[in-house]
């Protein structure tokens, strides 16, 4: 397999993002840039210099329609969820480039290539929903984590004991719990929404009206949707988001390598 360098990875990601944005426009689906991608668009007009992925949000109804329709046409990309492939161990969708593979060093191998993450937005009426989902996601990280040389003996022992305690609960059961809990309420019934696909779901609760209108902004030279109230979104997640973090924190949080098959 031929390793894909980071600049080529970003080119593929941007091509996937373009395809998602065009597909959403053609099918009247809502999406917006999310997390560090939104922060990068506002603060850097593109990727955060030390970041290397792309995240977007979709309201649940648009997310489900996107998943249903996207793979119906022959494309160079494909969308994957746990419902599509049981060997995919993530509680949200990825659109990935066919013919590539991403190998993660800290977690057991899943089934996707160079990708863009899609996080559904759901209605929430109780913080208990977010707490349950956050704990389930932590369990998934433990279930899918692998032992490696960078871990201390104490860390390996704790990981082994926790894995043993989680043996009765399959990955499918945990992911099904996340989906069931996150879709308890229709967005129309709620005043607040949450991105339940994060282990920090308790910090993902936001006013519903934040996602009700979008504006466009440049990201790496092209225009994409972001929430019109992006300032509220970014402050809730990053505080003084225009302030750069200390230099020692300007590092990627991902530990993986992408290759052509």
C-alpha positions in Angstrom: 0.0 0.0 0.0 1.2 3.5 -0.8 1.0 6.0 2.1 -1.0 9.2 1.4 0.8 12.3 2.7 -1.1 14.9 4.8 -1.4 17.4 1.9 -2.9 14.8 -0.4 -5.2 13.7 2.5 -6.5 17.3 2.8 -7.0 17.5 -1.0 -9.1 14.3 -0.9 -11.1 15.6 2.2 -11.8 18.9 0.4 -13.0 17.0 -2.7 -15.3 14.9 -0.4 -16.6 18.1 1.3 -17.4 19.7 -2.1 -19.3 16.5 -3.1 -21.3 16.5 0.1 -22.1 20.3 -0.2 -23.2 19.8 -3.8 -25.3 16.8 -3.0 -27.0 18.6 -0.1 -27.8 21.5 -2.4 -29.2 19.2 -5.1 -31.4 17.4 -2.6 -32.4 20.4 -0.4 -30.6 19.1 2.7 -29.1 21.2 5.5 -25.5 20.9 6.6 -23.0 23.2 8.3 -19.3 23.1 9.2 -18.7 21.9 12.8 -16.1 21.8 15.6 -12.5 22.6 14.5 -13.5 22.9 10.9 -15.9 25.8 11.7 -13.2 27.3 14.0 -10.7 27.0 11.2 -13.0 28.6 8.7 -13.7 31.6 11.0 -10.2 32.1 12.4 -7.9 30.8 9.6 -10.2 30.7 6.4 -9.3 27.1 6.2 -7.8 24.2 8.2 -6.5 25.0 11.6 -2.8 24.7 10.7 -2.2 21.8 13.1 -5.5 20.1 12.3 -6.1 17.4 9.7 -9.8 16.5 9.5 -13.2 17.9 8.5 -16.4 17.8 10.5 -19.9 18.8 9.6 -23.3 18.8 11.3 -26.7 17.8 9.8 -30.1 17.8 11.5 -31.3 14.2 12.1 -33.9 14.2 9.4 -31.5 15.5 6.8 -28.8 13.2 8.1 -31.0 10.1 7.6 -32.1 11.2 4.1 -28.5 11.9 3.2 -27.5 8.3 4.2 -30.4 6.8 2.4 -29.7 8.6 -0.9 -26.0 9.2 -1.1 -24.9 5.6 -1.9 -27.7 5.2 -4.5 -25.5 6.6 -7.2 -22.1 5.2 -8.3 -19.5 7.6 -6.8 -15.8 7.7 -5.9 -17.0 8.3 -2.3 -19.3 6.3 0.0 -21.1 7.0 3.3 -20.8 4.5 6.1 -22.6 3.9 9.4 -22.8 1.0 11.8 -26.2 0.2 10.3 -24.6 -0.2 6.8 -21.6 -2.2 8.1 -21.3 -3.8 11.5 -17.5 -3.6 11.4 -17.8 0.2 11.6 -17.5 1.1 15.3 -18.4 4.8 15.3 -21.7 6.4 16.4 -21.9 8.8 13.5 -21.4 8.7 9.7 -18.3 9.2 7.6 -18.1 9.8 3.9 -14.9 8.3 2.7 -12.9 7.9 -0.5 -13.1 4.5 -2.0 -9.8 2.8 -2.7 -8.2 4.3 0.5 -7.8 3.0 4.0 -7.1 4.7 7.3 -5.3 2.6 9.8 -5.5 3.9 13.4 -2.7 3.0 15.8 -4.7 3.2 19.1 -8.0 1.4 18.0 -8.8 -1.8 16.2 -9.1 -1.5 12.5 -12.4 -0.2 11.2 -13.6 -0.1 7.5 -13.2 3.4 6.1 -10.7 5.4 4.1 -9.9 9.1 4.0 -13.0 10.7 5.3 -15.3 13.6 6.4 -17.2 13.2 9.6 -21.0 13.9 9.7 -22.5 14.4 13.2 -26.3 14.3 13.4 -28.0 17.0 15.5 -30.9 15.7 17.7 -33.5 17.1 20.0 -32.8 16.9 23.7 -35.1 17.3 26.7 -32.9 15.9 29.5 -29.2 16.1 30.3 -29.5 12.4 31.1 -29.6 11.7 27.4 -26.3 13.3 26.9 -24.8 11.7 29.9 -25.8 8.2 28.8 -24.5 8.8 25.3 -21.2 10.2 26.6 -20.7 7.1 28.8 -21.6 4.7 26.0 -19.0 6.4 23.7 -16.4 6.1 26.4 -17.2 2.4 26.6 -16.8 2.2 22.8 -13.4 3.8 23.0 -12.3 1.2 25.6 -13.9 -1.7 23.6 -12.1 -0.8 20.4 -8.8 0.4 21.9 -5.7 -1.8 21.5 -2.7 -2.4 23.7 0.5 -0.7 22.5 4.0 0.1 23.6 3.3 3.7 24.5 1.0 2.6 27.4 2.4 2.2 30.9 2.0 -1.2 32.7 -0.6 0.5 35.0 -2.5 1.8 32.0 -2.5 -1.6 30.4 -3.8 -3.3 33.6 -6.6 -0.7 33.9 -7.5 -1.1 30.3 -7.5 -4.9 30.6 -9.8 -4.9 33.7 -12.2 -2.4 32.1 -12.3 -4.5 28.9 -13.2 -7.6 31.0 -16.0 -5.7 32.7 -17.4 -4.6 29.3 -17.3 -8.1 27.8 -21.1 -8.7 28.2 -21.8 -5.6 26.2 -21.2 -5.9 22.4 -20.2 -3.0 20.3 -23.5 -3.4 18.4 -25.4 -3.1 21.7 -23.5 0.0 22.8 -24.0 1.7 19.4 -27.7 0.8 19.4 -28.0 2.4 22.9 -26.5 5.6 21.6 -28.8 5.7 18.7 -31.9 4.9 20.7 -31.1 7.5 23.4 -30.1 10.2 20.9 -33.3 9.8 18.9 -35.8 9.8 21.8 -37.3 13.1 20.8 -37.9 14.8 17.5 -36.1 18.2 17.1 -39.5 19.8 16.5 -40.5 18.9 20.1 -37.4 20.4 21.7 -36.0 23.8 22.5 -32.5 22.5 22.6 -30.4 20.2 20.5 -27.3 18.1 21.0 -24.6 16.4 19.0 -24.7 13.0 20.8 -21.9 11.5 18.8 -19.2 13.0 21.1 -18.0 11.6 24.5 -18.3 15.2 25.7 -22.0 15.2 24.7 -22.9 17.0 28.0 -21.0 20.0 26.6 -22.7 19.7 23.2 -26.2 21.0 24.3 -27.1 24.2 22.4 -30.3 26.2 21.6 -32.2 24.8 18.6 -32.4 28.2 16.9 -28.6 28.2 16.6 -29.0 25.8 13.7 -32.1 27.2 12.0 -30.3 29.5 9.6 -26.9 29.4 7.8 -24.5 31.8 6.1 -21.7 30.9 3.8 -18.0 31.4 4.5 -14.7 30.5 2.7 -12.8 27.4 3.8 -9.7 26.7 1.8 -11.0 28.9 -1.1 -14.5 27.5 -1.5 -17.8 28.6 0.1 -19.6 26.4 2.7 -22.4 26.7 5.1 -21.9 27.7 8.8 -24.5 28.6 11.4 -25.5 32.3 11.2 -25.0 32.4 15.0 -21.5 30.8 14.8 -20.2 33.1 17.5 -22.5 31.5 20.1 -21.5 28.1 18.9 -17.7 28.7 19.0 -17.8 30.5 22.3 -19.7 27.7 23.9 -17.0 25.2 22.8 -13.8 27.2 22.7 -14.3 30.3 24.8 -12.2 33.1 23.4 -11.9 31.2 20.1 -9.9 33.9 18.2 -7.1 33.5 20.7 -4.5 30.9 19.6 -3.7 28.1 22.1 -0.2 27.8 23.6 2.3 26.5 21.1 2.7 23.2 23.0 -1.0 22.5 22.4 -0.9 23.2 18.6 -0.8 19.5 17.7 -3.1 17.1 15.9 -5.1 14.8 18.2 -5.3 12.1 15.5 -3.0 9.1 15.4 -3.5 7.3 12.1 -2.0 6.8 8.6 -3.9 6.8 5.3 -2.9 4.7 2.3 -4.1 3.8 -1.2 -5.3 0.2 -1.4 
